[in-house]
Amino acid sequence: MSTIKVGIVGYGNIGRGVEAAITQSPDMELVAVFTRRAPETLTIETATAKVEHMDALLNYKGIIDVMILCGGSATDLPVQGPELAANFNTIDSFDTHARIPEYFESVNEKALEAGTTSIISVGWDPGLFSMIRMMSGAILPVGEDYTFWGKGVSQGHSDALRRVEGVKNAIQYTIPMDEAVESVRRGDNPKLTTRQKHLRECFVVAEEGADLAAIENTIKTMPNYFADYDTIVNFVSEEELKANHSKMPHGGFVFRTGVTGLEEENKQIIEFSLKLDSNPQFTANVLVAYARAAVRMNKEGMKGAKSVFDVPLSYLSAKSNLELMRDLL
């Protein structure tokens, strides 16, 4: 395969992670980073790549093979996903689980019209965890799924916090309940509510003079993000946030507990876990692997929006099928 030419849309934590991941991928080349900021104010690490304003995106149609969209799910991707699918192959990490079918349809319509390939909701959840849930359910059809996230910083939830009026900066930690995790690991098959599985803790820097009670209420009642959880909101200074909450670890567990046999006499447990020093950098690496797949799928005529369920595993790798069988099978 010839060198894949990549564009990055948005240069926050994930965008910077994507740039680093591309440097680890010899079959890829970063062509340009697109930003809403004034391009001259943005410094990137790749000397051969350009920094362009969002308004210049269409100038790269036919030049860039795949755009990796690194904006947030709250407001960026619902607009950018369909718009860019109309002109480019795209990868994104849209992670508002309840709205994925709706988002898929909006991107699919534009991608099918344009003959592009857009893989949505790529990352580790949604993404890798979704694949494990699907495969585990197929293998153990009689059973239960359990997913726990954290303890760690959620990019999507932190982004949603920063969109709240009066919030200057914020970080959100997702914390699994230890008792619930151990009960699942023992094979107890507990019936757990959303609230029993996780706690959400927020550290918020408010704008000067902002209504703290209103901010807290908006956060705790936010649908799809905080309303279904016990949520702690801590108001801190910018200095404290930077000193104590600047790193972005994360991780989690996916379990499938099931039974097999004619009398369902044997208990089987599948567990998949991640322990991540950097959530955005790991997510970025997943995005880059799927960017490789999107270009290959498009060349082979697989057009429209896709999810991780639609992507052949071998398409993620820069190795040939023979190399994969020799080295890994």
N, C-alpha and C positions, 0 to 999 in steps of 0.2 A: 504494500500500500504506500502511495506517495505521502509526503508530509502533510498532515492535517493542519489547516490554517484556522486559528481560533480567535474569536473576539470575546472580550469580557465586558459585560454590561453591568456597571456598578462596581465601585472599588472600596467597599467596606471590608469587614473581616473575612467574609467568604471570598470576595474578589481578590484580595491579597493572597489568600490561600490557594485559589485557582492558579494564580500566576506562579506560585512556588511549585505547585503540582505539575504544571506544564514543563518546568525546567527538569523534572524527573522523568519526563516522557520523551524519549528521543524521536518518536514519530510525530511530534506535535510542535507547532510554532505559534507563538503569540504574535498576532498582527497588530491589534489595537485594543486599547481600553477606552470604553465610552462612559462619560460621566456627566452629571447635571451641573457639576462645578465648572468654574473657568478652567479649561485644560491647562493653562500655563501655571496654575497653582498646585497641580497634582504631579508628584514625582513617583514613578514606578521603577521597578528593579531591572526590567528588560530593556537594554539599551537600543535594541533593534525595533522595538514596538513603538507605536504612536499613541498619544493620548488625544482623544477627540471628544468634542461635545456630543451629546445625544442627537443633536440635530444633524450630525454627519453620518448617522448609521446607514442610510440608504446608499451613500457613496461607496459602500463596501459590498453591495450586493453583487454576487458573482466572484468576489475576491475571497471572502471569508467562508469557510466550509461550515462552521457551526458557531453559534453564539451561545455562550454560557451566561445565563441570567442570574445575577447575584443580588437582586433586590429582595425586599421583604414581602411576605405573603399578605400582609394586611391591606396595603394599598398599591404597591409597585407591580407585583406580578399579575394581578387580575387585569391590569391595563396592558402591561408590556408583553405578557405571554401571547395573547392573540395578535397584537400588533406586529410583533417580530416574527411570529410563525407565518405571517403573510409574505415574508420576504427571505427568511433564513431557516435552516435547520436550527433547532434550539434545544437546550437542556435547562431545566429549572428545578428548584427545590421547594415548590409550593407545598406548605405543610399544614394548612388548615384542614384537618382530616374530614370534617363534616361537609366541606365545600368542594372536595376533590372531584366528584362526578360532574358538578356544574362547571368547574374550571376546565375539566377535560373536554366537555362539549364545546366550550367557547374557543379553545385552542384548536380542537379537531376541525371545526368548520373552516377556519382560516388556513390551516395546514393542508387540508384536502384540496381546497381551491387553488392553492399555490404550488402543490406538489412537493411540499417540504415534509420533513420528519421532525416531530417535537416530542421529546421524552419528558414527561412531567413528573413532579413529586419525587425527584431523585435525591437520595441522601441515605441516612441510616434509619430514620423513621419519620415519615414514610420513606421506603426504599428497601434497604437490606432486611430490616425487621419484617417488612411486609412480605418479602420473599420467604423468609423462614416460617412465618405464620401460614402462608399458602402451602408450602411444601409439607410442613408438619401436619397440617389438617388433611392433606391428601394421603399421607402415610398412616396416620392414626385417625381414621374417620370417626371413631367413637372416642370422644375426649373433649377437653376444654383448653382454650387458649388463655394465656396470661401474659401481659406485657407490663414491665416496670421500667421507668426512666429515672436516671440519676443515681446518686446525687450529682447534679450538674447544672450548668447554665444553659437554658434554652434560648437559642437565637431568636426563634419566632416569637416566643412569649416576651422576651426582653424588648424586641422591636415593637410589639403591641403596647407595652408600657410606655415607651418613649413617644408614642403617638397620642397619648392622653394629654388633654389641654392642661397646661400648668406644670408638666414634667420636663425637666431640663435633661436629665439622664437617668438611666435605671438598668438594673440587672435582676433577673429572676432565676431562682434555683428551684428545680424540681427534685423532690426528696421522696424516695420510696419508703413505705412503712415496713420496717424490718420484720415485724410479726407476720405481715401478709406474705412477704417473700419467702420466709422460712416455711410457712404453712404450705405454700405451693410446692416448694422444693421437696417437702416430705411426701407429697402426693395426697394431701388431705382433700384436694379439690374444693376449696372454700368458695362460697358465693360472695364475691366482694363488690361493693359499690365503688364508683369512681372515687368517692371521698375516703373510703377505707384504704385505697391503694397508694395514694400520693398526697403529700403536702406541698403547697407552693409558697415560697418565701420570696418577697420582693424587697429590694433595697433601692429607694427612690430619692433622687435629688430634685427638689421642687424649685420652680422659678421663684424669685423673690416676690413675696406678697401673694403667692398662690393660695387658694383655699384647700388646705390639706385634707379636710374632711370630705370635700367633694372629690378630690383625686382618689382617696381611699375607696369611697363608695363606687366610683366609676370602675376602678380596677376589680373590686370584689364581685361586681355584677356583670362583668364583661362576658357575653356569650362566647362559646367555643374556646375560651382561654382560661377564665378563672371562676366563673359562676358555679361550676359543679364541684369545686374543691374547697377545702379549708385553706384560706389564703391569709398569710401574715404580711402586712405592709409596714416596712421600717423606713422612716425618713432619715436620711443621712446627708452629710456634707459631701461636696464634690471631692474633697481631699480624702475623706474616709472611703468613698467608693473606689477611688483610684488606688489607695493603699491596700485595701483588703479584698477587693472584688474585681481586679483587672484581668485575672486569668479566666479561661473559659473551658474548664474540664467538663466532661459529661460521660455518659455511658448508659448501660441498662441491660435488661434481661428479657428474653422471650422464652416462654415455656409452653410446651404442649404436653399435657398429661393425658394419657389414654390407656385403653385396655385392648388386649388381643386374645385370640383363641376362641374356640367354638362356644365356650362358656364364659368368655371374657374374664379368664382367670388370672391373666398376667398383666401386671401394671407396667407401663412403659412411660418414661419421661424424657422429653427432648428439651435441652437447655442450650441457648445461644446467648453469649454475653459480649459486651464491648466495654473497655475501660480506656477512656480517651483523655489525654492531656489537653488537647485542643479540639473542641467541638467544630469550630468553623474550618480548621485545616483538614480534619478528617472528612467532613462533608464535602469540601472542595475536591479532595482526591476522588471521592465517589463520583462527583459531577464530571470530572475529567475522564474517568473510565467510560462513563456513559456517553460522553461526547464522541469518543472513538466509535462506539456502537451506532450512534445516530447517523454518522457520515456513511458508515458501511451499509446500514439498512436503507438509507435513501438511495444509494447507488444501486442497490438490488431491488428497488421498486416498492419498498415498504413505506408508504406515505401516510400522512395524517398524524394525529396525536397518539402516543403510546405511553404505557406505564412500564414499570420494571418487570411486570408479569409477561410482557410481550417481547422482551429482548433476549435472544439466545445468549447464554452465559459466555460462550466462546468469543462473542463479539466485543466483550469488554476488554479483552487481552490483546496486546500487540503481538503475541506469539501466534504462530500458525497452528492449525488443528493438529498437525502431526507433532509439533513441539509440545502442545498441551497434553496429548495422549502419552507421549514418551516421558514427560517430566512429572505429570500430576495424576494421570488416570491409574 
